[in-house]
Structures are given as structure tokens and as C-alpha cells.
Amino acid sequence: MSAHAPVVPTAGEVKDVAVRLVGGGDGKSIMPPVFNESSPFSNVEEALASLETSQRSYDRAVAFIAAHDSTPSSPDAGEVFRARLAALDQMAETSRQALTLAPTDLVLNQYYLSTLGAREVTLRQLGSSLGEGQRLVRF
């Protein structure tokens, strides 16, 4: 992550990704077909097991990237981490609200857990970027 990169994608970037996910004017989509015979899963349990394995891999990758991120050495590191933390707090709150409406939704739960994991990593990074005599206080 670059210290000068925005923490949250722009509306244009979100639109570009959405078009690529569902297919754009060229009819191409980056999403695999899931509701036909070529689905890689034979049942929901198999898909959930794959999701859990993927989540663990994702969490390990995020932790590795965070440990090797050059942002903490940047003079703007504190601001980058504070901005990221604010965005993650908003994402966590949105996910929490969605889960009150659909408490058994496994996809929403995964987003929520991923967000909390990223928030913890960001808190550690923010703490490591503080200057001498500064302390991170949780609230």
C-alpha cells in the first residue's frame, strides 16, 4: 500500500469493478458461473468449507503483507492508518447493522469477521508507527 493511495476506492473504481463482476458492454465477466452444472461445489457444506479455508489463507496473507508493509516508515504513516481505521470502523458498523437484519447470513458474517481482522492489523500498525512517548489508547 502506498502512503499516498486513497484508503477507500473512488466511485469510478467501484463502478469499474462492478461492471467487471457482472459483465459489461463486451459481455465478459470475471465472475465464474455458479448456478450451473460447472459449479466447483456439489453442496453448501463443501462451499462453506472452501470459504473457511480461503478466509484463513486471506487472513494469513493480510498479516504477512501488514508485517512487510513499508507504510510504517513513511512520515504520513499515522494519518494513513487513522484513515484506514476510520474506514474499517464504518465497514464494521455497516456489517453489524446488516447482520442484525440477517443474523444467519454467512457471507455477511465473513465480511464482518474480515473487517474486524483488518481493523486489528491496522491498530497494531498504527501503534508501531507512533513516535517516542506516544501511546495508542483504545476506545
N, CA, C and O atoms as CSV, one atom per row, in Angstrom:
chain,resi,resn,atom,element,x,y,z
A,1,MET,N,N,0.849,-1.181,0.000
A,1,MET,CA,C,0.000,0.000,0.000
A,1,MET,C,C,0.880,1.223,0.000
A,1,MET,O,O,1.854,1.284,0.750
A,2,SER,N,N,0.564,2.175,-0.806
A,2,SER,CA,C,1.306,3.416,-0.861
A,2,SER,C,C,0.730,4.402,0.134
A,2,SER,O,O,-0.477,4.434,0.375
A,3,ALA,N,N,1.611,5.205,0.710
A,3,ALA,CA,C,1.153,6.198,1.684
A,3,ALA,C,C,0.276,7.256,1.035
A,3,ALA,O,O,-0.478,7.950,1.717
A,4,HIS,N,N,0.373,7.379,-0.266
A,4,HIS,CA,C,-0.406,8.411,-0.952
A,4,HIS,C,C,-1.645,7.862,-1.642
A,4,HIS,O,O,-2.396,8.619,-2.257
A,5,ALA,N,N,-1.868,6.564,-1.550
A,5,ALA,CA,C,-3.050,5.961,-2.170
A,5,ALA,C,C,-4.258,6.189,-1.283
A,5,ALA,O,O,-4.143,6.145,-0.059
A,6,PRO,N,N,-5.420,6.433,-1.884
A,6,PRO,CA,C,-6.631,6.603,-1.073
A,6,PRO,C,C,-6.998,5.297,-0.372
A,6,PRO,O,O,-6.803,4.212,-0.919
A,7,VAL,N,N,-7.529,5.414,0.837
A,7,VAL,CA,C,-7.920,4.243,1.608
A,7,VAL,C,C,-9.174,3.616,1.028
A,7,VAL,O,O,-9.315,2.394,1.017
A,8,VAL,N,N,-10.080,4.450,0.549
A,8,VAL,CA,C,-11.352,3.987,0.024
A,8,VAL,C,C,-11.353,4.203,-1.488
A,8,VAL,O,O,-10.933,5.263,-1.953
A,9,PRO,N,N,-11.817,3.219,-2.268
A,9,PRO,CA,C,-11.833,3.395,-3.725
A,9,PRO,C,C,-12.803,4.497,-4.142
A,9,PRO,O,O,-13.782,4.786,-3.453
A,10,THR,N,N,-12.506,5.093,-5.274
A,10,THR,CA,C,-13.385,6.132,-5.807
A,10,THR,C,C,-14.642,5.494,-6.374
A,10,THR,O,O,-14.689,4.284,-6.592
A,11,ALA,N,N,-15.654,6.310,-6.611
A,11,ALA,CA,C,-16.903,5.807,-7.193
A,11,ALA,C,C,-16.642,5.182,-8.562
A,11,ALA,O,O,-17.252,4.173,-8.915
A,12,GLY,N,N,-15.747,5.775,-9.317
A,12,GLY,CA,C,-15.407,5.232,-10.636
A,12,GLY,C,C,-14.755,3.861,-10.544
A,12,GLY,O,O,-15.051,2.970,-11.340
A,13,GLU,N,N,-13.866,3.697,-9.570
A,13,GLU,CA,C,-13.221,2.395,-9.379
A,13,GLU,C,C,-14.231,1.334,-8.967
A,13,GLU,O,O,-14.180,0.200,-9.444
A,14,VAL,N,N,-15.147,1.702,-8.082
A,14,VAL,CA,C,-16.189,0.762,-7.660
A,14,VAL,C,C,-17.053,0.377,-8.849
A,14,VAL,O,O,-17.397,-0.792,-9.021
A,15,LYS,N,N,-17.404,1.361,-9.670
A,15,LYS,CA,C,-18.230,1.077,-10.845
A,15,LYS,C,C,-17.493,0.150,-11.813
A,15,LYS,O,O,-18.091,-0.772,-12.366
A,16,ASP,N,N,-16.197,0.393,-12.017
A,16,ASP,CA,C,-15.412,-0.459,-12.911
A,16,ASP,C,C,-15.397,-1.907,-12.426
A,16,ASP,O,O,-15.566,-2.836,-13.217
A,17,VAL,N,N,-15.195,-2.091,-11.135
A,17,VAL,CA,C,-15.181,-3.445,-10.578
A,17,VAL,C,C,-16.557,-4.091,-10.723
A,17,VAL,O,O,-16.662,-5.261,-11.092
A,18,ALA,N,N,-17.610,-3.329,-10.432
A,18,ALA,CA,C,-18.966,-3.865,-10.547
A,18,ALA,C,C,-19.267,-4.294,-11.978
A,18,ALA,O,O,-19.866,-5.346,-12.199
A,19,VAL,N,N,-18.856,-3.489,-12.945
A,19,VAL,CA,C,-19.081,-3.831,-14.351
A,19,VAL,C,C,-18.317,-5.105,-14.699
A,19,VAL,O,O,-18.830,-5.967,-15.413
A,20,ARG,N,N,-17.092,-5.222,-14.193
A,20,ARG,CA,C,-16.302,-6.428,-14.468
A,20,ARG,C,C,-16.914,-7.654,-13.797
A,20,ARG,O,O,-16.845,-8.755,-14.343
A,21,LEU,N,N,-17.513,-7.474,-12.619
A,21,LEU,CA,C,-18.107,-8.607,-11.915
A,21,LEU,C,C,-19.348,-9.135,-12.621
A,21,LEU,O,O,-19.506,-10.344,-12.793
A,22,VAL,N,N,-20.221,-8.230,-13.025
A,22,VAL,CA,C,-21.487,-8.669,-13.621
A,22,VAL,C,C,-21.442,-8.704,-15.137
A,22,VAL,O,O,-22.374,-9.189,-15.778
A,23,GLY,N,N,-20.381,-8.200,-15.703
A,23,GLY,CA,C,-20.268,-8.180,-17.154
A,23,GLY,C,C,-20.620,-6.809,-17.688
A,23,GLY,O,O,-21.614,-6.202,-17.286
A,24,GLY,N,N,-19.814,-6.345,-18.573
A,24,GLY,CA,C,-20.029,-5.007,-19.120
A,24,GLY,C,C,-20.554,-5.051,-20.526
A,24,GLY,O,O,-21.180,-6.025,-20.943
A,25,GLY,N,N,-20.299,-3.999,-21.248
A,25,GLY,CA,C,-20.766,-3.883,-22.619
A,25,GLY,C,C,-20.202,-4.961,-23.521
A,25,GLY,O,O,-20.824,-5.332,-24.516
A,26,ASP,N,N,-19.011,-5.472,-23.174
A,26,ASP,CA,C,-18.419,-6.514,-24.002
A,26,ASP,C,C,-18.948,-7.905,-23.655
A,26,ASP,O,O,-18.601,-8.890,-24.307
A,27,GLY,N,N,-19.795,-7.978,-22.618
A,27,GLY,CA,C,-20.405,-9.246,-22.235
A,27,GLY,C,C,-19.508,-10.152,-21.429
A,27,GLY,O,O,-19.910,-11.260,-21.076
A,28,LYS,N,N,-18.283,-9.702,-21.123
A,28,LYS,CA,C,-17.361,-10.528,-20.355
A,28,LYS,C,C,-17.512,-10.235,-18.869
A,28,LYS,O,O,-17.727,-9.094,-18.459
A,29,SER,N,N,-17.398,-11.264,-18.096
A,29,SER,CA,C,-17.487,-11.153,-16.648
A,29,SER,C,C,-16.316,-11.887,-16.021
A,29,SER,O,O,-15.894,-12.929,-16.523
A,30,ILE,N,N,-15.785,-11.349,-14.920
A,30,ILE,CA,C,-14.709,-12.040,-14.233
A,30,ILE,C,C,-15.250,-13.023,-13.205
A,30,ILE,O,O,-14.487,-13.794,-12.623
A,31,MET,N,N,-16.558,-13.002,-12.976
A,31,MET,CA,C,-17.165,-13.921,-12.023
A,31,MET,C,C,-17.390,-15.266,-12.694
A,31,MET,O,O,-17.884,-15.328,-13.820
A,32,PRO,N,N,-17.024,-16.353,-11.997
A,32,PRO,CA,C,-17.288,-17.672,-12.583
A,32,PRO,C,C,-18.769,-17.983,-12.501
A,32,PRO,O,O,-19.452,-17.487,-11.606
A,33,PRO,N,N,-19.278,-18.790,-13.411
A,33,PRO,CA,C,-20.679,-19.188,-13.317
A,33,PRO,C,C,-20.864,-20.117,-12.122
A,33,PRO,O,O,-20.153,-21.114,-11.996
A,34,VAL,N,N,-21.816,-19.796,-11.244
A,34,VAL,CA,C,-22.009,-20.613,-10.052
A,34,VAL,C,C,-23.328,-21.362,-10.062
A,34,VAL,O,O,-23.483,-22.340,-9.331
A,35,PHE,N,N,-24.252,-20.940,-10.848
A,35,PHE,CA,C,-25.575,-21.542,-10.795
A,35,PHE,C,C,-25.823,-22.469,-11.973
A,35,PHE,O,O,-26.926,-22.515,-12.517
A,36,ASN,N,N,-24.804,-23.197,-12.358
A,36,ASN,CA,C,-24.999,-24.170,-13.432
A,36,ASN,C,C,-24.207,-25.438,-13.118
A,36,ASN,O,O,-23.654,-25.569,-12.026
A,37,GLU,N,N,-24.151,-26.344,-14.042
A,37,GLU,CA,C,-23.509,-27.635,-13.815
A,37,GLU,C,C,-22.012,-27.526,-13.593
A,37,GLU,O,O,-21.415,-28.455,-13.050
A,38,SER,N,N,-21.390,-26.443,-13.985
A,38,SER,CA,C,-19.940,-26.331,-13.859
A,38,SER,C,C,-19.509,-25.796,-12.497
A,38,SER,O,O,-18.337,-25.470,-12.312
A,39,SER,N,N,-20.414,-25.702,-11.559
A,39,SER,CA,C,-20.067,-25.223,-10.231
A,39,SER,C,C,-19.018,-26.133,-9.599
A,39,SER,O,O,-19.123,-27.355,-9.699
A,40,PRO,N,N,-18.011,-25.558,-8.954
A,40,PRO,CA,C,-16.966,-26.391,-8.349
A,40,PRO,C,C,-17.404,-27.079,-7.058
A,40,PRO,O,O,-16.649,-27.873,-6.497
A,41,PHE,N,N,-18.601,-26.786,-6.586
A,41,PHE,CA,C,-19.081,-27.370,-5.333
A,41,PHE,C,C,-20.306,-28.234,-5.587
A,41,PHE,O,O,-21.152,-27.915,-6.422
A,42,SER,N,N,-20.380,-29.330,-4.851
A,42,SER,CA,C,-21.532,-30.202,-5.011
A,42,SER,C,C,-22.613,-29.924,-3.974
A,42,SER,O,O,-23.754,-30.358,-4.131
A,43,ASN,N,N,-22.252,-29.190,-2.899
A,43,ASN,CA,C,-23.248,-28.850,-1.890
A,43,ASN,C,C,-22.782,-27.635,-1.078
A,43,ASN,O,O,-21.648,-27.176,-1.217
A,44,VAL,N,N,-23.664,-27.136,-0.248
A,44,VAL,CA,C,-23.376,-25.931,0.537
A,44,VAL,C,C,-22.262,-26.184,1.537
A,44,VAL,O,O,-21.417,-25.313,1.744
A,45,GLU,N,N,-22.239,-27.346,2.158
A,45,GLU,CA,C,-21.211,-27.664,3.150
A,45,GLU,C,C,-19.818,-27.602,2.528
A,45,GLU,O,O,-18.873,-27.103,3.139
A,46,GLU,N,N,-19.707,-28.113,1.316
A,46,GLU,CA,C,-18.432,-28.080,0.602
A,46,GLU,C,C,-18.016,-26.632,0.315
A,46,GLU,O,O,-16.850,-26.268,0.466
A,47,ALA,N,N,-18.973,-25.830,-0.094
A,47,ALA,CA,C,-18.691,-24.421,-0.371
A,47,ALA,C,C,-18.281,-23.686,0.905
A,47,ALA,O,O,-17.368,-22.861,0.884
A,48,LEU,N,N,-18.955,-23.987,2.013
A,48,LEU,CA,C,-18.614,-23.353,3.291
A,48,LEU,C,C,-17.215,-23.751,3.749
A,48,LEU,O,O,-16.467,-22.915,4.258
A,49,ALA,N,N,-16.862,-25.006,3.575
A,49,ALA,CA,C,-15.517,-25.462,3.950
A,49,ALA,C,C,-14.468,-24.722,3.125
A,49,ALA,O,O,-13.433,-24.311,3.650
A,50,SER,N,N,-14.737,-24.556,1.847
A,50,SER,CA,C,-13.828,-23.819,0.978
A,50,SER,C,C,-13.732,-22.354,1.406
A,50,SER,O,O,-12.648,-21.771,1.409
A,51,LEU,N,N,-14.864,-21.773,1.762
A,51,LEU,CA,C,-14.890,-20.384,2.220
A,51,LEU,C,C,-14.044,-20.217,3.484
A,51,LEU,O,O,-13.287,-19.253,3.598
A,52,GLU,N,N,-14.167,-21.140,4.422
A,52,GLU,CA,C,-13.391,-21.068,5.660
A,52,GLU,C,C,-11.895,-21.205,5.389
A,52,GLU,O,O,-11.087,-20.484,5.973
A,53,THR,N,N,-11.529,-22.130,4.505
A,53,THR,CA,C,-10.126,-22.302,4.144
A,53,THR,C,C,-9.591,-21.041,3.473
A,53,THR,O,O,-8.488,-20.583,3.772
A,54,SER,N,N,-10.378,-20.497,2.578
A,54,SER,CA,C,-9.980,-19.265,1.891
A,54,SER,C,C,-9.844,-18.112,2.866
A,54,SER,O,O,-8.927,-17.299,2.746
A,55,GLN,N,N,-10.746,-18.034,3.828
A,55,GLN,CA,C,-10.688,-16.971,4.825
A,55,GLN,C,C,-9.396,-17.070,5.638
A,55,GLN,O,O,-8.744,-16.058,5.895
A,56,ARG,N,N,-9.030,-18.273,6.036
A,56,ARG,CA,C,-7.779,-18.449,6.792
A,56,ARG,C,C,-6.583,-18.045,5.941
A,56,ARG,O,O,-5.664,-17.393,6.439
A,57,SER,N,N,-6.580,-18.421,4.668
A,57,SER,CA,C,-5.493,-18.041,3.762
A,57,SER,C,C,-5.433,-16.525,3.596
A,57,SER,O,O,-4.355,-15.931,3.605
A,58,TYR,N,N,-6.596,-15.912,3.447
A,58,TYR,CA,C,-6.681,-14.460,3.314
A,58,TYR,C,C,-6.126,-13.778,4.564
A,58,TYR,O,O,-5.345,-12.832,4.461
A,59,ASP,N,N,-6.526,-14.256,5.737
A,59,ASP,CA,C,-6.066,-13.662,6.993
A,59,ASP,C,C,-4.545,-13.771,7.120
A,59,ASP,O,O,-3.893,-12.819,7.548
A,60,ARG,N,N,-3.974,-14.924,6.752
A,60,ARG,CA,C,-2.521,-15.090,6.803
A,60,ARG,C,C,-1.835,-14.149,5.819
A,60,ARG,O,O,-0.801,-13.562,6.135
A,61,ALA,N,N,-2.407,-14.005,4.631
A,61,ALA,CA,C,-1.817,-13.116,3.628
A,61,ALA,C,C,-1.858,-11.664,4.093
A,61,ALA,O,O,-0.883,-10.931,3.926
A,62,VAL,N,N,-2.974,-11.248,4.671
A,62,VAL,CA,C,-3.086,-9.873,5.181
A,62,VAL,C,C,-2.070,-9.638,6.284
A,62,VAL,O,O,-1.426,-8.589,6.313
A,63,ALA,N,N,-1.914,-10.595,7.193
A,63,ALA,CA,C,-0.949,-10.453,8.286
A,63,ALA,C,C,0.473,-10.355,7.736
A,63,ALA,O,O,1.274,-9.560,8.227
A,64,PHE,N,N,0.789,-11.158,6.719
A,64,PHE,CA,C,2.115,-11.109,6.116
A,64,PHE,C,C,2.360,-9.760,5.452
A,64,PHE,O,O,3.404,-9.138,5.650
A,65,ILE,N,N,1.391,-9.319,4.667
A,65,ILE,CA,C,1.536,-8.035,3.978
A,65,ILE,C,C,1.686,-6.909,4.993
A,65,ILE,O,O,2.517,-6.018,4.817
A,66,ALA,N,N,0.892,-6.945,6.042
A,66,ALA,CA,C,0.977,-5.911,7.074
A,66,ALA,C,C,2.353,-5.915,7.729
A,66,ALA,O,O,2.907,-4.854,8.014
A,67,ALA,N,N,2.905,-7.095,7.969
A,67,ALA,CA,C,4.216,-7.190,8.604
A,67,ALA,C,C,5.328,-6.690,7.689
A,67,ALA,O,O,6.385,-6.276,8.166
A,68,HIS,N,N,5.099,-6.725,6.384
A,68,HIS,CA,C,6.119,-6.302,5.425
A,68,HIS,C,C,5.749,-5.009,4.708
A,68,HIS,O,O,6.370,-4.658,3.705
A,69,ASP,N,N,4.767,-4.315,5.199
A,69,ASP,CA,C,4.298,-3.067,4.601
A,69,ASP,C,C,5.316,-1.967,4.880
A,69,ASP,O,O,5.784,-1.819,6.008
A,70,SER,N,N,5.652,-1.210,3.864
A,70,SER,CA,C,6.618,-0.116,4.042
A,70,SER,C,C,5.961,1.153,4.570
A,70,SER,O,O,6.662,2.119,4.872
A,71,THR,N,N,4.644,1.177,4.689
A,71,THR,CA,C,3.947,2.383,5.136
A,71,THR,C,C,4.402,2.871,6.506
A,71,THR,O,O,4.522,4.083,6.690
A,72,PRO,N,N,4.668,1.977,7.504
A,72,PRO,CA,C,5.064,2.488,8.815
A,72,PRO,C,C,6.296,3.385,8.802
A,72,PRO,O,O,6.444,4.231,9.684
A,73,SER,N,N,7.182,3.220,7.820
A,73,SER,CA,C,8.371,4.064,7.768
A,73,SER,C,C,8.090,5.409,7.093
A,73,SER,O,O,8.949,6.291,7.083
A,74,SER,N,N,6.922,5.563,6.546
A,74,SER,CA,C,6.550,6.807,5.880
A,74,SER,C,C,6.225,7.882,6.912
A,74,SER,O,O,5.682,7.574,7.973
A,75,PRO,N,N,6.551,9.138,6.616
A,75,PRO,CA,C,6.202,10.212,7.552
A,75,PRO,C,C,4.691,10.375,7.719
A,75,PRO,O,O,4.230,10.898,8.734
A,76,ASP,N,N,3.923,9.931,6.729
A,76,ASP,CA,C,2.464,10.055,6.782
A,76,ASP,C,C,1.785,8.789,7.305
A,76,ASP,O,O,0.563,8.668,7.223
A,77,ALA,N,N,2.557,7.852,7.838
A,77,ALA,CA,C,2.010,6.551,8.225
A,77,ALA,C,C,0.854,6.679,9.210
A,77,ALA,O,O,-0.170,6.014,9.053
A,78,GLY,N,N,1.007,7.517,10.211
A,78,GLY,CA,C,-0.051,7.667,11.214
A,78,GLY,C,C,-1.364,8.088,10.589
A,78,GLY,O,O,-2.418,7.551,10.931
A,79,GLU,N,N,-1.310,9.039,9.681
A,79,GLU,CA,C,-2.537,9.508,9.024
A,79,GLU,C,C,-3.128,8.429,8.121
A,79,GLU,O,O,-4.348,8.280,8.048
A,80,VAL,N,N,-2.276,7.682,7.440
A,80,VAL,CA,C,-2.756,6.605,6.572
A,80,VAL,C,C,-3.492,5.565,7.415
A,80,VAL,O,O,-4.582,5.122,7.052
A,81,PHE,N,N,-2.894,5.181,8.537
A,81,PHE,CA,C,-3.518,4.170,9.391
A,81,PHE,C,C,-4.783,4.694,10.058
A,81,PHE,O,O,-5.746,3.947,10.227
A,82,ARG,N,N,-4.792,5.966,10.437
A,82,ARG,CA,C,-6.006,6.541,11.035
A,82,ARG,C,C,-7.148,6.568,10.025
A,82,ARG,O,O,-8.290,6.256,10.364
A,83,ALA,N,N,-6.838,6.941,8.786
A,83,ALA,CA,C,-7.868,6.970,7.736
A,83,ALA,C,C,-8.381,5.557,7.460
A,83,ALA,O,O,-9.584,5.345,7.303
A,84,ARG,N,N,-7.452,4.590,7.401
A,84,ARG,CA,C,-7.855,3.193,7.171
A,84,ARG,C,C,-8.723,2.701,8.325
A,84,ARG,O,O,-9.729,2.026,8.110
A,85,LEU,N,N,-8.325,3.045,9.553
A,85,LEU,CA,C,-9.081,2.615,10.729
A,85,LEU,C,C,-10.491,3.201,10.707
A,85,LEU,O,O,-11.455,2.510,11.033
A,86,ALA,N,N,-10.614,4.467,10.325
A,86,ALA,CA,C,-11.943,5.097,10.242
A,86,ALA,C,C,-12.808,4.385,9.199
A,86,ALA,O,O,-13.990,4.137,9.437
A,87,ALA,N,N,-12.220,4.055,8.046
A,87,ALA,CA,C,-12.976,3.347,7.003
A,87,ALA,C,C,-13.379,1.953,7.477
A,87,ALA,O,O,-14.502,1.512,7.232
A,88,LEU,N,N,-12.465,1.261,8.155
A,88,LEU,CA,C,-12.776,-0.085,8.661
A,88,LEU,C,C,-13.845,-0.029,9.748
A,88,LEU,O,O,-14.688,-0.922,9.833
A,89,ASP,N,N,-13.818,1.009,10.575
A,89,ASP,CA,C,-14.860,1.158,11.596
A,89,ASP,C,C,-16.230,1.331,10.941
A,89,ASP,O,O,-17.220,0.763,11.404
A,90,GLN,N,N,-16.283,2.118,9.862
A,90,GLN,CA,C,-17.549,2.296,9.139
A,90,GLN,C,C,-17.999,0.979,8.517
A,90,GLN,O,O,-19.182,0.641,8.555
A,91,MET,N,N,-17.054,0.238,7.947
A,91,MET,CA,C,-17.401,-1.051,7.336
A,91,MET,C,C,-17.903,-2.030,8.390
A,91,MET,O,O,-18.863,-2.764,8.155
A,92,ALA,N,N,-17.253,-2.040,9.552
A,92,ALA,CA,C,-17.676,-2.943,10.623
A,92,ALA,C,C,-19.079,-2.587,11.099
A,92,ALA,O,O,-19.904,-3.472,11.324
A,93,GLU,N,N,-19.346,-1.305,11.250
A,93,GLU,CA,C,-20.678,-0.882,11.706
A,93,GLU,C,C,-21.745,-1.235,10.673
A,93,GLU,O,O,-22.829,-1.695,11.028
A,94,THR,N,N,-21.441,-1.021,9.410
A,94,THR,CA,C,-22.393,-1.372,8.350
A,94,THR,C,C,-22.657,-2.882,8.345
A,94,THR,O,O,-23.801,-3.320,8.225
A,95,SER,N,N,-21.588,-3.667,8.478
A,95,SER,CA,C,-21.753,-5.120,8.524
A,95,SER,C,C,-22.559,-5.541,9.742
A,95,SER,O,O,-23.416,-6.419,9.651
A,96,ARG,N,N,-22.287,-4.917,10.880
A,96,ARG,CA,C,-23.011,-5.240,12.111
A,96,ARG,C,C,-24.503,-4.949,11.941
A,96,ARG,O,O,-25.349,-5.739,12.358
A,97,GLN,N,N,-24.816,-3.810,11.325
A,97,GLN,CA,C,-26.223,-3.463,11.087
A,97,GLN,C,C,-26.872,-4.478,10.141
A,97,GLN,O,O,-28.011,-4.893,10.354
A,98,ALA,N,N,-26.149,-4.865,9.114
A,98,ALA,CA,C,-26.697,-5.853,8.171
A,98,ALA,C,C,-26.930,-7.186,8.871
A,98,ALA,O,O,-27.910,-7.874,8.585
A,99,LEU,N,N,-26.045,-7.550,9.776
A,99,LEU,CA,C,-26.205,-8.817,10.486
A,99,LEU,C,C,-27.374,-8.795,11.461
A,99,LEU,O,O,-27.911,-9.850,11.797
A,100,THR,N,N,-27.778,-7.618,11.920
A,100,THR,CA,C,-28.975,-7.571,12.769
A,100,THR,C,C,-30.216,-7.888,11.946
A,100,THR,O,O,-31.199,-8.413,12.470
A,101,LEU,N,N,-30.169,-7.564,10.645
A,101,LEU,CA,C,-31.295,-7.860,9.758
A,101,LEU,C,C,-31.251,-9.297,9.241
A,101,LEU,O,O,-32.286,-9.910,8.981
A,102,ALA,N,N,-30.037,-9.819,9.098
A,102,ALA,CA,C,-29.872,-11.184,8.571
A,102,ALA,C,C,-28.793,-11.897,9.390
A,102,ALA,O,O,-27.690,-12.124,8.893
A,103,PRO,N,N,-29.100,-12.248,10.629
A,103,PRO,CA,C,-28.080,-12.794,11.532
A,103,PRO,C,C,-27.467,-14.123,11.101
A,103,PRO,O,O,-26.377,-14.469,11.556
A,104,THR,N,N,-28.130,-14.856,10.253
A,104,THR,CA,C,-27.584,-16.145,9.824
A,104,THR,C,C,-26.913,-16.084,8.453
A,104,THR,O,O,-26.519,-17.120,7.916
A,105,ASP,N,N,-26.779,-14.898,7.885
A,105,ASP,CA,C,-26.164,-14.747,6.565
A,105,ASP,C,C,-24.661,-14.984,6.680
A,105,ASP,O,O,-23.942,-14.181,7.274
A,106,LEU,N,N,-24.195,-16.087,6.110
A,106,LEU,CA,C,-22.787,-16.462,6.224
A,106,LEU,C,C,-21.859,-15.515,5.482
A,106,LEU,O,O,-20.739,-15.271,5.931
A,107,VAL,N,N,-22.303,-14.983,4.361
A,107,VAL,CA,C,-21.470,-14.056,3.590
A,107,VAL,C,C,-21.266,-12.767,4.376
A,107,VAL,O,O,-20.141,-12.281,4.487
A,108,LEU,N,N,-22.342,-12.213,4.919
A,108,LEU,CA,C,-22.206,-11.000,5.725
A,108,LEU,C,C,-21.310,-11.245,6.935
A,108,LEU,O,O,-20.505,-10.389,7.303
A,109,ASN,N,N,-21.451,-12.402,7.540
A,109,ASN,CA,C,-20.615,-12.726,8.687
A,109,ASN,C,C,-19.139,-12.765,8.302
A,109,ASN,O,O,-18.288,-12.288,9.054
A,110,GLN,N,N,-18.833,-13.327,7.140
A,110,GLN,CA,C,-17.449,-13.372,6.680
A,110,GLN,C,C,-16.900,-11.961,6.435
A,110,GLN,O,O,-15.757,-11.667,6.787
A,111,TYR,N,N,-17.717,-11.091,5.832
A,111,TYR,CA,C,-17.280,-9.701,5.633
A,111,TYR,C,C,-17.001,-9.038,6.974
A,111,TYR,O,O,-16.003,-8.338,7.142
A,112,TYR,N,N,-17.884,-9.266,7.909
A,112,TYR,CA,C,-17.726,-8.666,9.240
A,112,TYR,C,C,-16.436,-9.154,9.904
A,112,TYR,O,O,-15.663,-8.352,10.427
A,113,LEU,N,N,-16.208,-10.467,9.882
A,113,LEU,CA,C,-15.004,-11.015,10.507
A,113,LEU,C,C,-13.737,-10.544,9.806
A,113,LEU,O,O,-12.739,-10.255,10.466
A,114,SER,N,N,-13.762,-10.463,8.488
A,114,SER,CA,C,-12.605,-9.960,7.738
A,114,SER,C,C,-12.311,-8.511,8.105
A,114,SER,O,O,-11.154,-8.120,8.268
A,115,THR,N,N,-13.367,-7.725,8.233
A,115,THR,CA,C,-13.202,-6.321,8.591
A,115,THR,C,C,-12.596,-6.189,9.979
A,115,THR,O,O,-11.705,-5.367,10.190
A,116,LEU,N,N,-13.074,-6.995,10.933
A,116,LEU,CA,C,-12.515,-6.944,12.285
A,116,LEU,C,C,-11.044,-7.363,12.290
A,116,LEU,O,O,-10.232,-6.782,13.011
A,117,GLY,N,N,-10.707,-8.362,11.493
A,117,GLY,CA,C,-9.308,-8.782,11.392
A,117,GLY,C,C,-8.424,-7.689,10.823
A,117,GLY,O,O,-7.335,-7.431,11.336
A,118,ALA,N,N,-8.892,-7.046,9.765
A,118,ALA,CA,C,-8.135,-5.952,9.155
A,118,ALA,C,C,-8.012,-4.780,10.125
A,118,ALA,O,O,-6.992,-4.090,10.146
A,119,ARG,N,N,-9.045,-4.560,10.923
A,119,ARG,CA,C,-9.018,-3.484,11.917
A,119,ARG,C,C,-7.944,-3.761,12.968
A,119,ARG,O,O,-7.206,-2.855,13.357
A,120,GLU,N,N,-7.853,-5.011,13.428
A,120,GLU,CA,C,-6.835,-5.365,14.423
A,120,GLU,C,C,-5.430,-5.175,13.864
A,120,GLU,O,O,-4.553,-4.647,14.548
A,121,VAL,N,N,-5.215,-5.605,12.618
A,121,VAL,CA,C,-3.910,-5.431,11.978
A,121,VAL,C,C,-3.585,-3.938,11.889
A,121,VAL,O,O,-2.458,-3.531,12.169
A,122,THR,N,N,-4.558,-3.132,11.503
A,122,THR,CA,C,-4.353,-1.689,11.373
A,122,THR,C,C,-4.035,-1.055,12.724
A,122,THR,O,O,-3.183,-0.170,12.806
A,123,LEU,N,N,-4.712,-1.498,13.783
A,123,LEU,CA,C,-4.407,-0.980,15.120
A,123,LEU,C,C,-2.961,-1.284,15.501
A,123,LEU,O,O,-2.271,-0.427,16.053
A,124,ARG,N,N,-2.498,-2.502,15.207
A,124,ARG,CA,C,-1.102,-2.848,15.504
A,124,ARG,C,C,-0.147,-1.978,14.688
A,124,ARG,O,O,0.868,-1.503,15.198
A,125,GLN,N,N,-0.486,-1.777,13.414
A,125,GLN,CA,C,0.375,-0.949,12.573
A,125,GLN,C,C,0.388,0.493,13.070
A,125,GLN,O,O,1.440,1.131,13.110
A,126,LEU,N,N,-0.762,0.995,13.441
A,126,LEU,CA,C,-0.835,2.360,13.964
A,126,LEU,C,C,0.004,2.473,15.227
A,126,LEU,O,O,0.738,3.446,15.403
A,127,GLY,N,N,-0.102,1.486,16.103
A,127,GLY,CA,C,0.698,1.503,17.322
A,127,GLY,C,C,2.186,1.500,17.038
A,127,GLY,O,O,2.952,2.163,17.737
A,128,SER,N,N,2.609,0.755,16.014
A,128,SER,CA,C,4.049,0.697,15.692
A,128,SER,C,C,4.534,1.955,14.991
A,128,SER,O,O,5.740,2.187,14.911
A,129,SER,N,N,3.622,2.766,14.486
A,129,SER,CA,C,4.036,3.982,13.779
A,129,SER,C,C,4.095,5.198,14.701
A,129,SER,O,O,4.524,6.274,14.284
A,130,LEU,N,N,3.667,5.030,15.953
A,130,LEU,CA,C,3.667,6.153,16.889
A,130,LEU,C,C,5.083,6.535,17.281
A,130,LEU,O,O,5.976,5.691,17.348
A,131,GLY,N,N,5.270,7.805,17.535
A,131,GLY,CA,C,6.578,8.305,17.929
A,131,GLY,C,C,6.897,7.991,19.376
A,131,GLY,O,O,6.077,7.440,20.111
A,132,GLU,N,N,8.100,8.352,19.764
A,132,GLU,CA,C,8.569,8.145,21.132
A,132,GLU,C,C,7.653,8.838,22.119
A,132,GLU,O,O,7.349,10.021,21.965
A,133,GLY,N,N,7.212,8.110,23.133
A,133,GLY,CA,C,6.379,8.677,24.175
A,133,GLY,C,C,4.885,8.715,23.833
A,133,GLY,O,O,4.068,9.049,24.691
A,134,GLN,N,N,4.522,8.378,22.598
A,134,GLN,CA,C,3.116,8.342,22.223
A,134,GLN,C,C,2.555,6.962,22.527
A,134,GLN,O,O,3.270,5.960,22.488
A,135,ARG,N,N,1.264,6.930,22.830
A,135,ARG,CA,C,0.624,5.679,23.173
A,135,ARG,C,C,-0.736,5.572,22.494
A,135,ARG,O,O,-1.467,6.558,22.393
A,136,LEU,N,N,-1.064,4.395,22.040
A,136,LEU,CA,C,-2.344,4.147,21.409
A,136,LEU,C,C,-3.353,3.797,22.504
A,136,LEU,O,O,-3.132,2.880,23.295
A,137,VAL,N,N,-4.455,4.536,22.539
A,137,VAL,CA,C,-5.497,4.295,23.545
A,137,VAL,C,C,-6.716,3.782,22.816
A,137,VAL,O,O,-7.216,4.426,21.894
A,138,ARG,N,N,-7.198,2.615,23.230
A,138,ARG,CA,C,-8.408,2.045,22.611
A,138,ARG,C,C,-9.638,2.647,23.249
A,138,ARG,O,O,-9.642,3.028,24.419
A,139,PHE,N,N,-10.673,2.722,22.451
A,139,PHE,CA,C,-11.958,3.209,22.975
A,139,PHE,C,C,-13.073,2.414,22.395
A,139,PHE,O,O,-14.237,2.664,22.707
